[in-house]
Amino acid sequence: MALEVPGRVLDSLTTFQNELSATGADLKLVERQNLHFTVKFLGEISEVQAADARSRLRGLPLKGAEVEVRGAGAFPTPARPRVAWAGVARENEQLVMPIAEGVRGSLEGIGERDDRPFQAHITLARVRSGRNLRQLAELLRANSERPFGVATLSELKLKSSVLTPSGPVYNDVEVYKLG
């Protein structure tokens, strides 16, 4: 389940991805067309489960929101990054949380179990090795409040992904308009 961001924000994010790459860290950048807020990762599910998910999502009364994409960070921490990300301005987190909680609650029991608390983020890169992690961490810390633009979250997308040698290929399975 994903919330996509508009082109202006994508432009800012890809500029920042180039800066991440320039640190010399060993990164696998997420392709521009794959940059989105992940609301819920289902993993591999059956056709029956996919139909159940689509049915459950159709009835959700979710409201869209306009949020500022702001700040860079890493999971688990900037000092030990495995994933570099861009987030949502703190003052906008309460606008995204009801969407995430509604989706995650409605899809309980379908797909991979994830008990981690939701944090709105757009994955920018995955770290492949320990090369130049200090430089990467410094860049992430220096950009912890960097503004990337404003995104109108008006659609929730159920996506399928197929892993290929060059990375995942995402396809929209169903689109849900947010009120």
C-alpha positions as YAML, in Angstrom:
chain: A
units: angstrom
residues:
- id: 1
  name: MET
  ca: [0.00, 0.00, 0.00]
- id: 2
  name: ALA
  ca: [1.50, 3.27, -1.10]
- id: 3
  name: LEU
  ca: [0.93, 7.00, -1.16]
- id: 4
  name: GLU
  ca: [2.67, 8.57, -4.13]
- id: 5
  name: VAL
  ca: [4.21, 12.04, -4.26]
- id: 6
  name: PRO
  ca: [4.06, 14.62, -7.07]
- id: 7
  name: GLY
  ca: [6.81, 15.41, -9.58]
- id: 8
  name: ARG
  ca: [8.06, 18.58, -7.84]
- id: 9
  name: VAL
  ca: [8.79, 16.59, -4.70]
- id: 10
  name: LEU
  ca: [10.33, 13.79, -6.77]
- id: 11
  name: ASP
  ca: [12.68, 16.34, -8.36]
- id: 12
  name: SER
  ca: [13.89, 17.42, -4.90]
- id: 13
  name: LEU
  ca: [14.24, 13.83, -3.74]
- id: 14
  name: THR
  ca: [16.27, 12.75, -6.78]
- id: 15
  name: THR
  ca: [18.55, 15.77, -6.31]
- id: 16
  name: PHE
  ca: [19.13, 14.60, -2.74]
- id: 17
  name: GLN
  ca: [19.71, 11.03, -3.94]
- id: 18
  name: ASN
  ca: [22.55, 12.37, -6.10]
- id: 19
  name: GLU
  ca: [24.01, 14.01, -2.99]
- id: 20
  name: LEU
  ca: [23.73, 10.72, -1.10]
- id: 21
  name: SER
  ca: [25.54, 8.96, -3.94]
- id: 22
  name: ALA
  ca: [28.26, 11.63, -3.96]
- id: 23
  name: THR
  ca: [29.27, 10.62, -0.41]
- id: 24
  name: GLY
  ca: [30.87, 7.52, -1.93]
- id: 25
  name: ALA
  ca: [28.73, 5.24, 0.22]
- id: 26
  name: ASP
  ca: [27.82, 1.89, -1.33]
- id: 27
  name: LEU
  ca: [24.14, 2.54, -2.07]
- id: 28
  name: LYS
  ca: [21.36, 1.07, -4.17]
- id: 29
  name: LEU
  ca: [19.23, 4.11, -5.02]
- id: 30
  name: VAL
  ca: [15.48, 3.64, -5.38]
- id: 31
  name: GLU
  ca: [14.39, 4.53, -8.90]
- id: 32
  name: ARG
  ca: [12.44, 7.79, -9.25]
- id: 33
  name: GLN
  ca: [9.27, 6.00, -10.39]
- id: 34
  name: ASN
  ca: [9.40, 3.83, -7.25]
- id: 35
  name: LEU
  ca: [9.64, 6.66, -4.70]
- id: 36
  name: HIS
  ca: [6.52, 6.64, -2.48]
- id: 37
  name: PHE
  ca: [5.36, 6.47, 1.12]
- id: 38
  name: THR
  ca: [4.91, 2.83, 2.04]
- id: 39
  name: VAL
  ca: [1.86, 2.50, 4.27]
- id: 40
  name: LYS
  ca: [1.82, -1.29, 4.56]
- id: 41
  name: PHE
  ca: [4.07, -3.94, 3.05]
- id: 42
  name: LEU
  ca: [2.17, -7.15, 2.45]
- id: 43
  name: GLY
  ca: [4.91, -9.33, 0.99]
- id: 44
  name: GLU
  ca: [3.96, -12.31, -1.11]
- id: 45
  name: ILE
  ca: [0.23, -13.02, -0.85]
- id: 46
  name: SER
  ca: [-2.15, -15.30, -2.71]
- id: 47
  name: GLU
  ca: [-4.79, -14.16, -5.20]
- id: 48
  name: VAL
  ca: [-7.46, -14.92, -2.58]
- id: 49
  name: GLN
  ca: [-5.65, -12.71, -0.04]
- id: 50
  name: ALA
  ca: [-5.24, -9.96, -2.65]
- id: 51
  name: ALA
  ca: [-8.98, -10.04, -3.37]
- id: 52
  name: ASP
  ca: [-9.69, -9.90, 0.37]
- id: 53
  name: ALA
  ca: [-7.33, -6.92, 0.73]
- id: 54
  name: ARG
  ca: [-9.00, -5.07, -2.15]
- id: 55
  name: SER
  ca: [-12.42, -5.70, -0.63]
- id: 56
  name: ARG
  ca: [-11.39, -4.51, 2.84]
- id: 57
  name: LEU
  ca: [-9.79, -1.35, 1.46]
- id: 58
  name: ARG
  ca: [-12.78, -0.31, -0.66]
- id: 59
  name: GLY
  ca: [-14.86, 0.52, 2.39]
- id: 60
  name: LEU
  ca: [-12.31, 2.56, 4.31]
- id: 61
  name: PRO
  ca: [-13.37, 6.17, 5.01]
- id: 62
  name: LEU
  ca: [-9.89, 7.69, 4.72]
- id: 63
  name: LYS
  ca: [-9.18, 11.39, 4.31]
- id: 64
  name: GLY
  ca: [-6.44, 12.74, 2.08]
- id: 65
  name: ALA
  ca: [-4.00, 15.35, 3.28]
- id: 66
  name: GLU
  ca: [-1.50, 17.91, 2.15]
- id: 67
  name: VAL
  ca: [1.84, 17.30, 3.85]
- id: 68
  name: GLU
  ca: [5.32, 18.71, 3.69]
- id: 69
  name: VAL
  ca: [7.96, 16.15, 2.82]
- id: 70
  name: ARG
  ca: [10.80, 17.21, 5.10]
- id: 71
  name: GLY
  ca: [13.87, 15.73, 6.69]
- id: 72
  name: ALA
  ca: [16.29, 12.93, 5.91]
- id: 73
  name: GLY
  ca: [17.24, 10.06, 8.15]
- id: 74
  name: ALA
  ca: [18.12, 6.40, 8.24]
- id: 75
  name: PHE
  ca: [16.95, 3.13, 9.69]
- id: 76
  name: PRO
  ca: [17.98, 1.96, 12.19]
- id: 77
  name: THR
  ca: [19.99, 5.17, 12.85]
- id: 78
  name: PRO
  ca: [22.09, 7.63, 10.81]
- id: 79
  name: ALA
  ca: [25.21, 6.27, 12.52]
- id: 80
  name: ARG
  ca: [24.32, 2.70, 11.43]
- id: 81
  name: PRO
  ca: [22.27, 3.21, 8.27]
- id: 82
  name: ARG
  ca: [20.71, 0.34, 6.35]
- id: 83
  name: VAL
  ca: [18.05, 2.47, 4.63]
- id: 84
  name: ALA
  ca: [18.20, 6.22, 3.88]
- id: 85
  name: TRP
  ca: [14.84, 7.97, 3.77]
- id: 86
  name: ALA
  ca: [12.96, 11.26, 3.55]
- id: 87
  name: GLY
  ca: [10.13, 11.88, 5.99]
- id: 88
  name: VAL
  ca: [7.14, 14.05, 6.75]
- id: 89
  name: ALA
  ca: [7.32, 17.29, 8.70]
- id: 90
  name: ARG
  ca: [6.63, 16.55, 12.38]
- id: 91
  name: GLU
  ca: [3.63, 18.86, 12.38]
- id: 92
  name: ASN
  ca: [2.10, 16.83, 9.51]
- id: 93
  name: GLU
  ca: [2.58, 13.36, 10.99]
- id: 94
  name: GLN
  ca: [-0.92, 13.46, 12.54]
- id: 95
  name: LEU
  ca: [-2.34, 13.87, 9.01]
- id: 96
  name: VAL
  ca: [-0.69, 10.67, 7.72]
- id: 97
  name: MET
  ca: [-1.21, 8.52, 10.81]
- id: 98
  name: PRO
  ca: [-5.00, 8.00, 10.37]
- id: 99
  name: ILE
  ca: [-4.39, 6.77, 6.81]
- id: 100
  name: ALA
  ca: [-1.71, 4.34, 7.97]
- id: 101
  name: GLU
  ca: [-3.67, 3.15, 11.01]
- id: 102
  name: GLY
  ca: [-6.81, 2.62, 8.93]
- id: 103
  name: VAL
  ca: [-5.00, 0.64, 6.26]
- id: 104
  name: ARG
  ca: [-2.87, -1.39, 8.65]
- id: 105
  name: GLY
  ca: [-5.87, -2.19, 10.85]
- id: 106
  name: SER
  ca: [-8.08, -3.21, 7.95]
- id: 107
  name: LEU
  ca: [-5.41, -5.50, 6.51]
- id: 108
  name: GLU
  ca: [-4.68, -7.27, 9.81]
- id: 109
  name: GLY
  ca: [-3.98, -10.93, 9.11]
- id: 110
  name: ILE
  ca: [-3.08, -10.44, 5.45]
- id: 111
  name: GLY
  ca: [0.56, -10.56, 4.43]
- id: 112
  name: GLU
  ca: [3.69, -10.13, 6.47]
- id: 113
  name: ARG
  ca: [3.32, -9.27, 10.14]
- id: 114
  name: ASP
  ca: [4.98, -5.99, 11.09]
- id: 115
  name: ASP
  ca: [4.76, -4.87, 14.70]
- id: 116
  name: ARG
  ca: [7.05, -1.87, 14.25]
- id: 117
  name: PRO
  ca: [5.37, 1.48, 14.83]
- id: 118
  name: PHE
  ca: [4.51, 3.27, 11.59]
- id: 119
  name: GLN
  ca: [6.84, 6.07, 10.54]
- id: 120
  name: ALA
  ca: [5.92, 7.94, 7.36]
- id: 121
  name: HIS
  ca: [8.96, 7.76, 5.09]
- id: 122
  name: ILE
  ca: [10.05, 7.46, 1.49]
- id: 123
  name: THR
  ca: [12.91, 5.01, 1.01]
- id: 124
  name: LEU
  ca: [15.63, 6.75, -1.01]
- id: 125
  name: ALA
  ca: [18.43, 4.20, -0.88]
- id: 126
  name: ARG
  ca: [19.53, 0.92, 0.64]
- id: 127
  name: VAL
  ca: [23.04, 0.64, 2.06]
- id: 128
  name: ARG
  ca: [24.94, -2.32, 0.62]
- id: 129
  name: SER
  ca: [28.19, -2.17, 2.62]
- id: 130
  name: GLY
  ca: [30.11, -0.18, 5.20]
- id: 131
  name: ARG
  ca: [31.98, 1.98, 2.67]
- id: 132
  name: ASN
  ca: [31.96, 5.72, 3.56]
- id: 133
  name: LEU
  ca: [29.23, 5.39, 6.17]
- id: 134
  name: ARG
  ca: [30.64, 8.31, 8.16]
- id: 135
  name: GLN
  ca: [30.19, 10.67, 5.20]
- id: 136
  name: LEU
  ca: [26.68, 9.33, 4.59]
- id: 137
  name: ALA
  ca: [25.74, 9.77, 8.26]
- id: 138
  name: GLU
  ca: [27.05, 13.34, 8.25]
- id: 139
  name: LEU
  ca: [24.98, 14.22, 5.17]
- id: 140
  name: LEU
  ca: [21.84, 12.67, 6.68]
- id: 141
  name: ARG
  ca: [22.32, 14.56, 9.96]
- id: 142
  name: ALA
  ca: [22.96, 17.83, 8.10]
- id: 143
  name: ASN
  ca: [19.69, 17.36, 6.20]
- id: 144
  name: SER
  ca: [17.48, 16.20, 9.06]
- id: 145
  name: GLU
  ca: [15.14, 19.19, 8.50]
- id: 146
  name: ARG
  ca: [15.64, 19.69, 4.75]
- id: 147
  name: PRO
  ca: [12.40, 20.64, 2.93]
- id: 148
  name: PHE
  ca: [11.62, 18.59, -0.19]
- id: 149
  name: GLY
  ca: [8.24, 20.12, -1.04]
- id: 150
  name: VAL
  ca: [4.53, 19.69, -0.43]
- id: 151
  name: ALA
  ca: [2.65, 16.55, -1.45]
- id: 152
  name: THR
  ca: [-1.10, 16.18, -1.75]
- id: 153
  name: LEU
  ca: [-1.99, 12.67, -0.64]
- id: 154
  name: SER
  ca: [-5.20, 12.02, -2.55]
- id: 155
  name: GLU
  ca: [-4.86, 8.37, -3.58]
- id: 156
  name: LEU
  ca: [-3.88, 5.17, -1.87]
- id: 157
  name: LYS
  ca: [-2.50, 2.53, -4.22]
- id: 158
  name: LEU
  ca: [-2.40, -1.22, -3.81]
- id: 159
  name: LYS
  ca: [0.75, -2.20, -5.65]
- id: 160
  name: SER
  ca: [2.27, -5.46, -6.74]
- id: 161
  name: SER
  ca: [5.99, -5.81, -7.15]
- id: 162
  name: VAL
  ca: [8.12, -8.20, -9.11]
- id: 163
  name: LEU
  ca: [11.77, -8.48, -8.14]
- id: 164
  name: THR
  ca: [14.17, -8.26, -11.05]
- id: 165
  name: PRO
  ca: [17.99, -8.18, -11.10]
- id: 166
  name: SER
  ca: [17.83, -4.38, -11.44]
- id: 167
  name: GLY
  ca: [15.32, -3.96, -8.61]
- id: 168
  name: PRO
  ca: [11.57, -4.20, -8.06]
- id: 169
  name: VAL
  ca: [9.05, -3.32, -10.75]
- id: 170
  name: TYR
  ca: [5.82, -1.94, -9.26]
- id: 171
  name: ASN
  ca: [2.39, -2.10, -10.83]
- id: 172
  name: ASP
  ca: [-0.79, -0.47, -9.57]
- id: 173
  name: VAL
  ca: [-3.37, -3.15, -8.77]
- id: 174
  name: GLU
  ca: [-6.08, -0.82, -7.48]
- id: 175
  name: VAL
  ca: [-6.38, 2.88, -6.66]
- id: 176
  name: TYR
  ca: [-8.48, 4.20, -3.77]
- id: 177
  name: LYS
  ca: [-9.46, 7.89, -3.73]
- id: 178
  name: LEU
  ca: [-8.98, 9.57, -0.38]
- id: 179
  name: GLY
  ca: [-11.75, 11.95, 0.72]
...
